[in-house]
Amino acid sequence: MTKRRRTSQAAIRSARLGRTLRQRDVPAMLITDPVGVGYLSGFTGEDSWLVIGKGKGWLLTDSRFAEQAAVDCPNLAITVRKGSLVEALAKVVRRKGLGRLGYDPEAVSVALLGRLRKGLKGVRLVRVPDVANRLRLCKDPTELKTIGRAIAVAAEAWAGFRASIRLGMTEHQLAADLDHRMRLAGAEGCAFPTIVAIDASAARPHAIPGRTRLKRGSVLLVDFGAKVDRYVCDLTRVLFAGRIPAFVRRVYGVVYDAQAAGIARAGPGVAFTEVDAAVRGVIKEAGFGKRFRHGTGHGIGRKVHEGPGLAPRGVKGELEPGMVVTVEPGIYLRGRFGIRIEDDVLITPTGRTVLTHVEKDIDQMIL
C-alpha cells in the first residue's frame, strides 16, 4: 500500500515537471540530484539518474538496485546499466529521439557537464535552473504527514534525552545519546549531525560536539532533527543546568520574543525578507543586532536546508501555502554562551501553524 501511494505522488510530481518543460519548449530533463530522483520517481536507492519529459519516465540505475527499482518505480522504464551512467543515458536519449535535453546547472558540475557533452554527441544540453527544486517548495498532504512523523519521533527522543542528562556528561556523549534515542523512536537516521554545545561552544552557531562537560550553571544548546521516510524536521532548544542568571534570562527572553514576532509575521503572500525583518527588529531594538549572525530560517523537507530562505537579503519571493520553514533566531556572545530557539512552521492558506510543540518557556528549560 505504501509503495502504491508513493508511486502515485511521484507520478503527479513528474507530470507537473513535464508540463513546465513543455512550456519552456524543453522535451525532457535529466535529474542527477539523488533527492530529486527520489522525489520524482519514488526510488529509494542511490547512484541513479532520471529522465523526465517526452514519453515515459526513465530511471537509470545499476544491478545493486535492479529489484528495488522494479518495486519502487513500476510506472517507469528502467535501464540497469553495465557501463557508466553517461553511456546508459546516451542509449536512452537515442531511444527517445531527443535532440535537446535539459539539466539543472546547480546539480551538474562543470566536470559532469563536460562528460555529458562528450557522451551525448549531437544533443543540445539546455540549462533549466530552479524548475525541479521549485516543485519541492510546497509540500503535499503526504509530505506534511511524513514531516509530522519526523517531528513526533524527535519529540519522543527529546523527552527521554532530557530525563537522562547528568552533570559531567560531555557534548559528544550527549549528542550520541540523543541520536540513539531518535533511532529507537523510529528515525531512519538524524536529519543532520546533531549539535550539542555547552557554554562558550554555544556561541558558535554550528558548533561540533566535543569534550566540554556539563557543569552546574551551564547553558546547553541542542540543535537536532529526525529523518523519517526521507523527510526531516529541525529544532533547537536551550537547557540550563541550574539557576539562570538574570543576564542569561534576559537574552533568552529577547530570542523568545524575536521568534514569536517572526512566526506571527509568517503567512501566505509575505516576503521572505519580511519574516527576517520582524525577527531582526526585536533583536536589534534590544541591543544585540550584531550578535545575530545568520538568516532567520530555511525550508525543510527531504533536505534540512531547502528553499525558501528567510534572510535579510539575497532571497526573493513570498511564502506560499504548503511551505514548511524554520524560524530560528539566535544571539551569540563570543566566549560566553549562545541562545537559539527553532521551530518548524507550516504556511497555511490563512496564516501559519507551528508544527513543533516541544517546551520552550524558560522556566521549563531548567534541568
VMD Tcl script that draws the C-alpha trace (Angstrom):
set ca {
  {0.00 0.00 0.00}
  {2.79 2.43 0.89}
  {4.61 1.82 -2.40}
  {1.47 2.48 -4.48}
  {0.85 5.74 -2.65}
  {4.45 6.88 -3.12}
  {4.37 5.98 -6.83}
  {1.14 7.91 -7.32}
  {2.62 11.04 -5.73}
  {5.79 10.65 -7.80}
  {3.71 10.40 -10.99}
  {1.86 13.60 -10.13}
  {5.13 15.43 -9.48}
  {6.70 14.15 -12.70}
  {3.63 15.27 -14.66}
  {3.94 18.76 -13.16}
  {7.57 18.93 -14.20}
  {6.66 17.70 -17.68}
  {4.11 20.49 -18.11}
  {6.66 23.09 -17.06}
  {9.21 21.69 -19.51}
  {6.70 21.85 -22.37}
  {6.02 25.49 -21.55}
  {9.76 26.12 -21.91}
  {9.96 24.07 -25.09}
  {12.32 21.55 -23.47}
  {11.37 17.98 -24.46}
  {12.98 16.23 -21.48}
  {15.16 16.87 -18.46}
  {17.95 14.94 -16.78}
  {17.71 14.71 -12.98}
  {21.01 13.82 -11.31}
  {20.42 15.06 -7.74}
  {19.62 11.98 -5.58}
  {16.93 13.91 -3.67}
  {15.30 14.99 -6.91}
  {15.45 11.48 -8.34}
  {13.67 10.06 -5.30}
  {11.11 12.87 -5.20}
  {10.11 12.49 -8.85}
  {10.30 8.70 -9.14}
  {9.66 7.18 -5.70}
  {13.02 5.40 -5.98}
  {14.68 4.69 -2.63}
  {18.08 3.60 -3.92}
  {21.27 5.51 -4.70}
  {23.64 6.36 -7.55}
  {20.91 6.72 -10.20}
  {19.66 9.28 -12.74}
  {16.20 10.03 -14.06}
  {14.94 11.37 -17.40}
  {11.55 13.10 -17.26}
  {9.62 14.62 -20.15}
  {8.93 13.19 -23.58}
  {7.21 9.82 -23.30}
  {7.65 7.54 -20.32}
  {9.95 8.49 -17.47}
  {13.20 6.55 -17.44}
  {15.32 5.53 -14.44}
  {18.99 4.68 -14.92}
  {20.46 2.54 -12.14}
  {22.79 -0.40 -11.61}
  {22.45 -4.06 -10.66}
  {22.57 -3.38 -6.91}
  {19.19 -1.65 -7.16}
  {17.51 -3.56 -10.01}
  {14.97 -5.34 -7.80}
  {14.41 -2.25 -5.69}
  {13.79 -0.09 -8.77}
  {11.20 -2.53 -10.10}
  {9.28 -2.33 -6.80}
  {9.64 1.41 -6.29}
  {9.04 2.54 -9.87}
  {6.51 0.27 -11.64}
  {5.44 3.08 -13.99}
  {8.94 3.93 -15.22}
  {11.15 2.40 -17.85}
  {14.30 1.12 -16.15}
  {17.79 0.66 -17.52}
  {20.17 -1.41 -15.41}
  {23.47 -0.09 -16.65}
  {26.60 -2.13 -17.23}
  {28.86 0.80 -18.05}
  {28.81 4.41 -16.90}
  {25.72 6.50 -16.27}
  {26.64 8.71 -19.23}
  {26.81 5.68 -21.53}
  {23.43 4.47 -20.28}
  {21.98 7.95 -20.73}
  {23.22 8.11 -24.33}
  {21.24 4.95 -25.13}
  {18.08 6.33 -23.52}
  {18.44 9.63 -25.39}
  {18.77 7.76 -28.70}
  {15.73 5.57 -27.96}
  {13.67 8.64 -27.08}
  {14.90 10.53 -30.12}
  {15.92 13.55 -28.06}
  {17.76 16.37 -29.79}
  {17.73 18.53 -26.66}
  {17.98 17.64 -23.00}
  {17.53 19.95 -20.03}
  {19.67 19.89 -16.90}
  {19.86 21.76 -13.60}
  {23.11 23.79 -13.51}
  {23.13 23.66 -9.71}
  {23.14 19.85 -9.74}
  {25.52 19.29 -12.66}
  {29.16 20.15 -12.04}
  {31.44 21.55 -14.73}
  {33.25 18.20 -14.89}
  {30.00 16.25 -15.32}
  {28.76 18.70 -17.94}
  {31.94 18.04 -19.90}
  {31.36 14.28 -19.75}
  {27.74 14.74 -20.84}
  {28.75 16.85 -23.83}
  {31.33 14.27 -24.83}
  {28.98 11.32 -24.38}
  {25.84 12.85 -25.94}
  {27.10 13.80 -29.37}
  {24.54 15.78 -31.36}
  {22.37 16.50 -28.31}
  {21.99 20.10 -27.18}
  {22.16 20.44 -23.40}
  {19.84 23.18 -22.14}
  {20.16 24.92 -18.75}
  {16.86 24.69 -16.84}
  {17.56 26.25 -13.42}
  {15.26 26.02 -10.39}
  {12.45 24.09 -12.13}
  {12.88 20.75 -10.36}
  {13.74 22.28 -6.98}
  {10.79 24.66 -7.11}
  {8.42 21.67 -7.21}
  {9.56 20.79 -3.69}
  {8.87 24.22 -2.16}
  {5.22 23.49 -1.31}
  {4.55 20.17 0.40}
  {1.59 17.95 -0.47}
  {-0.51 16.22 2.23}
  {1.59 13.04 2.08}
  {4.77 15.02 2.65}
  {3.26 17.01 5.52}
  {2.16 13.80 7.20}
  {5.67 12.39 6.94}
  {7.25 15.57 8.31}
  {4.77 15.29 11.19}
  {6.01 11.77 11.89}
  {9.61 13.00 11.94}
  {8.61 15.71 14.43}
  {6.85 13.16 16.64}
  {9.94 10.93 16.65}
  {12.20 13.85 17.54}
  {9.87 14.95 20.35}
  {9.75 11.45 21.84}
  {13.54 11.20 21.74}
  {13.90 14.65 23.29}
  {11.76 13.71 26.28}
  {13.93 10.69 27.04}
  {17.11 12.64 26.39}
  {16.18 15.39 28.86}
  {15.48 12.84 31.57}
  {18.86 11.16 31.01}
  {21.08 14.26 31.20}
  {23.59 14.24 34.06}
  {26.26 16.71 35.16}
  {29.68 15.68 33.91}
  {28.47 14.37 30.53}
  {30.40 15.67 27.52}
  {28.88 17.29 24.44}
  {29.86 14.22 22.46}
  {28.17 11.84 24.92}
  {25.02 13.94 24.96}
  {24.83 14.08 21.16}
  {25.34 10.31 20.89}
  {22.58 9.70 23.42}
  {20.08 11.88 21.57}
  {20.98 10.31 18.22}
  {20.47 6.84 19.67}
  {17.11 7.79 21.14}
  {15.89 9.13 17.79}
  {16.79 5.80 16.18}
  {14.97 3.89 18.91}
  {11.91 6.10 18.45}
  {11.69 5.20 14.75}
  {14.05 7.51 12.85}
  {15.99 6.07 9.94}
  {18.73 8.47 10.96}
  {19.45 12.03 12.04}
  {18.38 14.87 9.80}
  {21.89 16.34 10.16}
  {24.82 15.98 12.58}
  {23.33 16.81 15.97}
  {24.70 19.96 17.58}
  {25.24 19.86 21.33}
  {27.12 22.89 22.62}
  {27.89 23.89 26.20}
  {28.60 27.45 27.37}
  {31.20 29.12 25.10}
  {30.74 26.43 22.45}
  {27.09 27.50 22.15}
  {28.28 30.89 20.87}
  {29.25 29.12 17.63}
  {26.05 28.55 15.60}
  {27.35 25.31 14.02}
  {29.47 24.00 16.87}
  {30.78 20.43 16.68}
  {30.21 18.38 19.86}
  {33.46 17.88 21.74}
  {34.78 17.09 25.20}
  {33.36 20.07 27.10}
  {31.48 18.76 30.14}
  {28.14 19.91 31.50}
  {28.53 21.55 34.89}
  {26.23 23.30 37.30}
  {25.22 26.68 35.86}
  {25.96 25.66 32.23}
  {23.98 26.78 29.20}
  {23.29 23.78 26.94}
  {22.22 24.38 23.31}
  {20.87 21.41 21.35}
  {20.04 21.54 17.61}
  {18.58 18.25 16.38}
  {16.19 16.61 13.95}
  {14.94 13.18 12.95}
  {14.72 11.70 9.47}
  {11.68 9.52 8.74}
  {10.91 8.04 5.31}
  {13.39 10.55 3.79}
  {11.77 13.64 5.35}
  {13.25 15.66 8.18}
  {12.47 18.07 10.98}
  {14.73 20.66 12.64}
  {14.51 22.00 16.21}
  {16.75 23.90 18.59}
  {16.28 24.19 22.34}
  {18.40 25.58 25.17}
  {18.57 23.96 28.59}
  {20.01 25.30 31.84}
  {21.85 23.24 34.44}
  {20.51 25.01 37.50}
  {19.72 28.61 38.33}
  {19.52 31.01 35.36}
  {21.46 34.28 35.85}
  {19.49 37.48 35.20}
  {21.51 38.41 32.09}
  {21.12 34.96 30.53}
  {17.41 35.11 31.27}
  {17.22 38.49 29.53}
  {18.99 37.21 26.40}
  {16.74 34.16 26.27}
  {13.70 36.43 26.53}
  {14.86 38.54 23.60}
  {15.33 35.46 21.40}
  {11.98 34.05 22.53}
  {10.18 37.32 21.67}
  {12.02 37.64 18.35}
  {10.95 34.15 17.34}
  {7.35 34.90 18.31}
  {7.45 38.05 16.14}
  {8.80 36.09 13.17}
  {6.20 33.35 13.49}
  {3.42 35.93 13.80}
  {4.63 37.67 10.62}
  {4.80 34.46 8.57}
  {1.88 33.79 6.25}
  {0.88 33.50 2.58}
  {1.97 36.42 0.44}
  {4.57 37.65 2.95}
  {8.01 38.32 1.51}
  {10.78 36.08 2.79}
  {12.72 39.18 3.88}
  {9.77 40.47 5.93}
  {9.85 37.49 8.29}
  {13.56 38.05 8.80}
  {12.97 41.77 9.40}
  {10.36 41.06 12.09}
  {12.83 38.84 13.95}
  {15.86 41.04 13.43}
  {13.99 44.16 14.55}
  {13.30 42.72 18.02}
  {16.92 41.67 18.48}
  {18.28 44.97 17.21}
  {16.00 47.00 19.47}
  {17.27 45.03 22.46}
  {20.84 45.97 21.57}
  {22.01 42.61 20.24}
  {21.73 43.27 16.50}
  {25.39 42.43 15.79}
  {25.08 39.19 17.77}
  {22.54 37.64 15.36}
  {24.83 36.28 12.66}
  {22.68 34.14 10.35}
  {19.37 34.14 8.50}
  {16.09 33.68 10.31}
  {15.21 30.35 8.73}
  {15.02 27.99 5.80}
  {12.72 25.47 4.21}
  {12.77 21.81 5.22}
  {11.57 18.65 3.51}
  {13.76 15.96 2.02}
  {16.72 18.12 2.91}
  {17.29 20.02 6.11}
  {18.16 23.14 4.12}
  {15.78 23.67 1.21}
  {14.10 26.73 -0.25}
  {12.83 29.15 0.69}
  {15.41 31.07 2.67}
  {14.34 33.64 5.25}
  {17.13 36.19 5.28}
  {17.69 39.95 5.16}
  {18.98 39.95 1.59}
  {19.71 37.70 -1.37}
  {16.30 36.00 -1.31}
  {13.33 36.91 -3.49}
  {9.77 35.69 -3.29}
  {6.85 35.24 -0.96}
  {5.66 32.50 1.35}
  {3.02 30.18 -0.11}
  {0.62 27.66 1.44}
  {2.34 24.31 1.87}
  {5.78 25.68 2.57}
  {7.40 24.42 5.78}
  {10.06 26.75 7.17}
  {12.13 27.07 10.30}
  {12.12 30.21 12.41}
  {15.36 30.20 14.41}
  {16.73 33.50 15.74}
  {19.83 33.44 17.89}
  {22.10 35.64 19.95}
  {25.73 34.56 20.26}
  {28.11 36.08 22.82}
  {31.63 35.00 21.99}
  {33.43 33.23 24.82}
  {30.30 33.12 26.99}
  {27.19 31.39 25.59}
  {24.65 31.34 22.79}
  {20.86 31.16 22.71}
  {18.89 29.88 19.71}
  {15.26 28.74 19.59}
  {13.98 26.95 16.48}
  {10.61 25.60 15.42}
  {9.12 24.26 12.18}
  {6.23 26.29 10.78}
  {3.71 25.36 8.08}
  {2.36 28.17 5.92}
  {-1.43 27.73 5.52}
  {-3.94 29.48 3.22}
  {-4.91 31.79 6.08}
  {-1.73 32.09 8.15}
  {0.62 29.64 9.77}
  {0.70 26.59 12.05}
  {3.61 25.76 14.34}
  {4.25 22.04 13.86}
  {6.74 21.56 16.69}
  {5.46 21.58 20.26}
  {8.49 20.81 22.40}
  {8.52 23.01 25.53}
  {10.46 26.26 25.31}
  {9.24 28.62 28.07}
  {12.35 29.46 30.01}
  {11.27 28.05 33.36}
  {10.52 24.74 31.64}
  {14.10 24.54 30.39}
  {15.82 24.09 33.75}
  {17.29 20.62 34.26}
}
mol new
graphics top color blue
foreach p $ca { graphics top sphere $p radius 0.5 }
foreach p [lrange $ca 0 end-1] q [lrange $ca 1 end] { graphics top cylinder $p $q radius 0.2 }
display resetview
